[in-house]
Structure formats: C-alpha cells, structure tokens
Amino acid sequence: MYSDGSALEQMSRDECLALMASVPVGRIIYTRRAMPAVEVVNFALDHGDIVIRTARDGKLAAAARGAVVAFEADSLDLAQRTGWSVTAVGPAHEVTDAGEAARLQTIGLNSWAPGTRDHFIRISPVILTGRHLRTDRTQSAQRSG
C-alpha cells in the first residue's frame, strides 16, 4: 500500500476484492452508441471476477458482450468524510455455458430490478485499483490506536 497524497491510500488487489465483496451495488461503465454509459447494478464476486445478472435482451447485455468495461464500487461515510473506492477494468463476457449459469444462479445474486433476469455477465478485472479516503482526524486515530 502506498499513498498518493496525505489522505489517499492505494490498496492491494486483495484489499480491493475484499472491499468490493462487502457491498452489493456498483456501477458498470460501458459504451452505448459510441458514448459512455453508466448503470447502477447489483453484483457478486466469483473467483475474483465481477458477476452481474441482467436480462438477456437488455441494452446492458448487448453493449457489454465482449467489450472492455469499467466497474466501480465504493462506500462513503459523508459525516466523517471517509470511505473507499475500487475501480476494475477488463473484458466483459456473457456466460453461455449452461452449467456455469446454473452454478451462478446459486451464489445469491438476485437483481434488484424488476422482471426476469436470467442472464449473467462476467467481468474479469485486468486492472484493479482502489483508494481509501481518510481525513487527518481518522489517520491520527489509526496511528495512535
């Protein structure tokens, strides 16, 4: 871990994955009609990959199929001005293997969006970065504790 400023600390890959696993919602960033698009989605981690459950014929499934996408998850404490953010970049693949899709149905990933969501997209992070944001007060308490 290293710091790129007095209040920002970079995280290791393992720390990034552990923090991502602690929240159920993130944002996928992809290209739609040659423009950047961002969608809030719920997700799960599976063997270090990000898995999203969506509709097979939805715009997200079509746009992310075989594309390189970004994914971001975070947690912020507005009162304390602390938090963390993790960003992943990598290829997105639709899960086409019936056995794998059946297994993914058992990992507890249920879409919050209404309607049938029986299609899975797997994002394999090639780049995974994260940062902690801590105020001077939080950093001082951690050093003295």
C-alpha positions as CSV (number, residue, x, y, z in Angstrom):
1,M,0.0,0.0,0.0
2,Y,1.3,3.5,-0.8
3,S,-0.1,7.0,-0.6
4,D,-0.5,9.4,-3.4
5,G,-1.5,12.2,-1.1
6,S,-2.0,13.0,2.6
7,A,-5.4,11.5,2.7
8,L,-5.5,8.9,-0.1
9,E,-4.0,5.5,0.2
10,Q,-3.8,2.9,-2.6
11,M,-4.9,-0.6,-1.9
12,S,-3.6,-4.1,-2.9
13,R,-5.6,-6.3,-5.2
14,D,-6.7,-8.5,-2.2
15,E,-7.9,-5.4,-0.3
16,C,-9.8,-4.2,-3.4
17,L,-11.6,-7.6,-3.8
18,A,-12.4,-7.8,-0.1
19,L,-14.0,-4.3,0.0
20,M,-15.9,-4.9,-3.2
21,A,-17.3,-8.1,-1.7
22,S,-18.7,-6.0,1.2
23,V,-21.2,-4.0,-0.9
24,P,-24.0,-5.2,-3.1
25,V,-24.1,-2.4,-5.6
26,G,-21.7,-0.9,-8.1
27,R,-21.6,0.9,-11.4
28,I,-20.7,-0.5,-14.8
29,I,-19.3,1.9,-17.3
30,Y,-19.5,0.8,-20.9
31,T,-20.1,2.2,-24.4
32,R,-23.6,2.7,-25.8
33,R,-24.0,4.2,-29.3
34,A,-20.3,5.3,-29.2
35,M,-21.0,7.3,-25.9
36,P,-20.0,6.5,-22.3
37,A,-22.9,5.0,-20.3
38,V,-23.1,4.2,-16.6
39,E,-25.6,1.9,-15.0
40,V,-26.0,1.1,-11.3
41,V,-26.2,-2.6,-10.8
42,N,-26.1,-5.2,-8.1
43,F,-23.3,-7.7,-8.4
44,A,-21.4,-10.5,-6.7
45,L,-17.8,-11.7,-6.9
46,D,-17.0,-15.1,-8.2
47,H,-13.3,-16.3,-8.1
48,G,-12.1,-12.7,-8.5
49,D,-14.5,-11.8,-11.3
50,I,-17.4,-9.4,-11.1
51,V,-20.7,-11.0,-12.0
52,I,-23.9,-9.1,-13.0
53,R,-27.3,-10.6,-13.5
54,T,-29.3,-8.9,-16.3
55,A,-32.0,-9.5,-18.9
56,R,-30.7,-11.4,-21.9
57,D,-32.2,-8.9,-24.4
58,G,-31.4,-5.8,-22.4
59,K,-29.2,-2.9,-23.6
60,L,-26.6,-3.7,-21.0
61,A,-26.2,-7.3,-22.0
62,A,-25.9,-6.3,-25.7
63,A,-23.4,-3.4,-25.0
64,A,-21.1,-5.3,-22.7
65,R,-20.9,-8.5,-24.7
66,G,-17.2,-8.9,-25.5
67,A,-16.4,-5.3,-24.7
68,V,-13.8,-3.9,-22.3
69,V,-15.7,-2.2,-19.5
70,A,-15.0,-0.4,-16.2
71,F,-16.7,-1.2,-12.9
72,E,-16.7,0.9,-9.8
73,A,-17.9,0.1,-6.2
74,D,-17.5,2.3,-3.2
75,S,-18.6,3.1,0.3
76,L,-18.6,6.6,1.8
77,D,-19.3,8.0,5.2
78,L,-20.4,11.5,4.5
79,A,-20.4,12.7,8.1
80,Q,-16.8,11.5,8.7
81,R,-15.6,12.3,5.2
82,T,-14.1,8.8,4.8
83,G,-14.6,5.9,2.5
84,W,-13.1,3.8,-0.2
85,S,-13.5,3.4,-3.9
86,V,-12.4,0.4,-6.1
87,T,-12.3,0.5,-9.9
88,A,-11.9,-2.5,-12.2
89,V,-11.2,-2.5,-15.9
90,G,-11.4,-5.6,-18.0
91,P,-13.3,-7.6,-20.7
92,A,-17.0,-8.5,-20.1
93,H,-18.2,-11.8,-21.3
94,E,-21.7,-13.2,-21.4
95,V,-21.9,-16.6,-19.6
96,T,-23.0,-19.0,-22.2
97,D,-22.2,-22.3,-20.6
98,A,-25.4,-23.8,-19.1
99,G,-23.5,-25.4,-16.2
100,E,-21.8,-22.2,-15.2
101,A,-25.1,-20.3,-15.5
102,A,-26.8,-22.8,-13.3
103,R,-24.0,-22.5,-10.7
104,L,-24.2,-18.7,-10.8
105,Q,-27.9,-18.9,-10.0
106,T,-26.9,-20.4,-6.6
107,I,-24.4,-17.7,-5.5
108,G,-27.1,-15.4,-4.1
109,L,-27.0,-12.8,-6.8
110,N,-30.6,-11.5,-7.3
111,S,-31.2,-8.5,-9.4
112,W,-33.0,-5.6,-7.7
113,A,-34.5,-4.6,-11.0
114,P,-38.0,-5.8,-11.8
115,G,-38.5,-8.5,-14.5
116,T,-36.8,-11.7,-15.4
117,R,-33.0,-11.5,-15.1
118,D,-31.7,-14.9,-16.2
119,H,-28.5,-13.8,-18.0
120,F,-25.1,-13.4,-16.5
121,I,-22.2,-11.1,-17.5
122,R,-18.7,-11.8,-16.1
123,I,-16.1,-9.0,-15.9
124,S,-12.6,-10.3,-15.5
125,P,-10.5,-7.4,-14.0
126,V,-7.2,-6.8,-15.7
127,I,-6.7,-3.6,-13.9
128,L,-7.9,-3.3,-10.3
129,T,-7.2,-0.2,-8.2
130,G,-8.6,1.1,-5.0
131,R,-8.2,4.0,-2.7
132,H,-9.1,4.7,0.9
133,L,-10.1,8.3,1.7
134,R,-9.4,9.3,5.3
135,T,-9.4,12.6,7.0
136,D,-6.5,13.8,9.0
137,R,-8.5,13.0,12.2
138,T,-9.1,9.4,11.0
139,Q,-5.4,8.9,10.1
140,S,-4.3,10.3,13.5
141,A,-6.6,8.0,15.4
142,Q,-5.3,5.0,13.5
143,R,-1.7,5.9,14.2
144,S,-2.3,6.4,17.9
145,G,-4.6,3.3,18.3
